[in-house]
Amino acid sequence: MVNSAHGWHPDLIAEMVLDEDGNPYFGSGEELARAIVQAPPPQQVVEGLADNLMLQRHGELATPEAVEAAARRGGAQRSAAAC
């Protein structure tokens, strides 16, 4: 299973990556290696996921104008509460 000179064979690693049904996701080590090489950088993926989550949760604040309007509304609400 392990080649002491070079580590694990890519085909064995590919068999360990399973889909949601428990089946191997990759058909071979070569397919796994190609997917790794073609994958975007992790930081880019994380930033994209964070951006999407923020849009889902706070889409009403998607533009600078919307943020400014929300800040004005918040300031007006605080002023009214102080009276």
CYANA upper distance limits for C-alpha pairs under 8 A (distance plus 0.5 A):
  1 MET  CA      8 TRP  CA      7.29
  1 MET  CA      9 HIS  CA      8.01
  1 MET  CA     12 LEU  CA      8.14
  2 VAL  CA      7 GLY  CA      6.19
  2 VAL  CA      8 TRP  CA      5.40
  2 VAL  CA      9 HIS  CA      7.53
  3 ASN  CA      7 GLY  CA      5.58
  3 ASN  CA      8 TRP  CA      6.51
  3 ASN  CA      9 HIS  CA      7.81
  8 TRP  CA     12 LEU  CA      7.38
  8 TRP  CA     13 ILE  CA      7.50
  9 HIS  CA     13 ILE  CA      7.17
  9 HIS  CA     29 GLY  CA      8.10
 10 PRO  CA     14 ALA  CA      6.59
 10 PRO  CA     28 SER  CA      7.93
 10 PRO  CA     29 GLY  CA      4.66
 10 PRO  CA     30 GLU  CA      7.60
 10 PRO  CA     32 LEU  CA      8.13
 10 PRO  CA     33 ALA  CA      8.21
 11 ASP  CA     15 GLU  CA      6.84
 11 ASP  CA     28 SER  CA      5.63
 11 ASP  CA     29 GLY  CA      4.44
 11 ASP  CA     30 GLU  CA      7.94
 12 LEU  CA     16 MET  CA      7.19
 12 LEU  CA     29 GLY  CA      7.71
 13 ILE  CA     17 VAL  CA      7.39
 13 ILE  CA     29 GLY  CA      7.37
 14 ALA  CA     24 PRO  CA      7.53
 14 ALA  CA     25 TYR  CA      7.91
 14 ALA  CA     26 PHE  CA      6.07
 14 ALA  CA     27 GLY  CA      7.56
 14 ALA  CA     28 SER  CA      6.34
 14 ALA  CA     29 GLY  CA      5.69
 14 ALA  CA     32 LEU  CA      6.45
 15 GLU  CA     24 PRO  CA      5.70
 15 GLU  CA     25 TYR  CA      8.00
 15 GLU  CA     26 PHE  CA      7.42
 15 GLU  CA     27 GLY  CA      8.12
 15 GLU  CA     28 SER  CA      8.02
 16 MET  CA     24 PRO  CA      7.13
 17 VAL  CA     24 PRO  CA      6.18
 17 VAL  CA     25 TYR  CA      6.26
 17 VAL  CA     26 PHE  CA      7.58
 18 LEU  CA     22 GLY  CA      5.67
 18 LEU  CA     23 ASN  CA      5.60
 18 LEU  CA     24 PRO  CA      4.87
 18 LEU  CA     25 TYR  CA      5.47
 18 LEU  CA     26 PHE  CA      8.47
 19 ASP  CA     23 ASN  CA      5.95
 19 ASP  CA     24 PRO  CA      6.65
 19 ASP  CA     25 TYR  CA      5.65
 26 PHE  CA     31 GLU  CA      6.56
 26 PHE  CA     32 LEU  CA      6.36
 27 GLY  CA     31 GLU  CA      6.93
 27 GLY  CA     32 LEU  CA      8.37
 28 SER  CA     32 LEU  CA      6.93
 29 GLY  CA     33 ALA  CA      6.59
 30 GLU  CA     34 ARG  CA      6.66
 31 GLU  CA     35 ALA  CA      6.76
 32 LEU  CA     36 ILE  CA      6.79
 33 ALA  CA     37 VAL  CA      6.72
 34 ARG  CA     38 GLN  CA      6.58
 35 ALA  CA     39 ALA  CA      6.40
 40 PRO  CA     44 GLN  CA      7.10
 40 PRO  CA     45 VAL  CA      7.26
 41 PRO  CA     45 VAL  CA      7.11
 42 PRO  CA     46 VAL  CA      6.70
 43 GLN  CA     47 GLU  CA      6.62
 44 GLN  CA     48 GLY  CA      6.66
 45 VAL  CA     49 LEU  CA      6.71
 46 VAL  CA     50 ALA  CA      6.62
 47 GLU  CA     51 ASP  CA      6.55
 48 GLY  CA     52 ASN  CA      6.69
 49 LEU  CA     53 LEU  CA      6.65
 50 ALA  CA     54 MET  CA      6.63
 51 ASP  CA     55 LEU  CA      6.72
 52 ASN  CA     56 GLN  CA      6.69
 53 LEU  CA     57 ARG  CA      6.66
 54 MET  CA     58 HIS  CA      6.00
 54 MET  CA     59 GLY  CA      7.45
 55 LEU  CA     59 GLY  CA      4.76
 55 LEU  CA     60 GLU  CA      8.43
 55 LEU  CA     62 ALA  CA      7.36
 58 HIS  CA     62 ALA  CA      7.79
 60 GLU  CA     66 ALA  CA      7.29
 61 LEU  CA     66 ALA  CA      5.65
 61 LEU  CA     67 VAL  CA      5.66
 61 LEU  CA     70 ALA  CA      8.30
 62 ALA  CA     66 ALA  CA      7.19
 62 ALA  CA     67 VAL  CA      7.99
 63 THR  CA     67 VAL  CA      6.95
 64 PRO  CA     68 GLU  CA      6.68
 65 GLU  CA     69 ALA  CA      6.64
 66 ALA  CA     70 ALA  CA      6.63
 67 VAL  CA     71 ALA  CA      6.66
 68 GLU  CA     72 ARG  CA      6.75
 69 ALA  CA     73 ARG  CA      6.72
 70 ALA  CA     74 GLY  CA      6.58
 71 ALA  CA     75 GLY  CA      6.62
 72 ARG  CA     76 ALA  CA      6.63
 73 ARG  CA     77 GLN  CA      6.65
 74 GLY  CA     78 ARG  CA      6.75
 75 GLY  CA     79 SER  CA      6.67
 76 ALA  CA     80 ALA  CA      6.68
 77 GLN  CA     81 ALA  CA      6.66
 78 ARG  CA     82 ALA  CA      6.78
 79 SER  CA     83 CYS  CA      7.25
